[in-house]
């Protein structure tokens, strides 16, 4: 007498009893992440632009350079277009990316601080893209304010997603 093992249908995944599947990436999770991205983008702007503007440190030239991607689509780069692209990144692109990679970032607990880790990684790319060709004081201020702004963004993004949905966990 041979024991037959139950077969699974094509597309089904066999799961041992008692094991749970972590939250999936749903429309609710994505919308919550985008909401956190919007709030984070709004809250980071006073630190990234407002304070440096009051101190006379803010320059619009890097934003125009950022909008240079518009040339690819036949548009003329401008500060307004740079602001729109920056906002779209903060509200759509980064939150969706965080939903996918957030499970793999430190710290283990509290999970919402993974947003700060995520934002720090993007800050590393932000710095050379917006580097001011100015004095050491302006560069130091740029580094300080831009890092603080990115941490605020990441904290808000991570907290919003963790509090109102959940940072999806996946295994590779």
Buried (B, 14 or more C-beta within 10 A) or exposed (E): EEEEEEEEEEEEEEEEEEEEEEBEBEEEBBEBBBBBBBBBBBBBBBBBBBBBEEEEBBBEEBBBBBBEEBEEEEEEBBEEBBBEBBBEBBBBBBBBBBBEBBBEBEEEEEBBBBBBBBBBBBBEEBBEEBBBEEEEEBBEBBBEBBBBBBBBBBBBBBBBBBEBBBBBEBEE
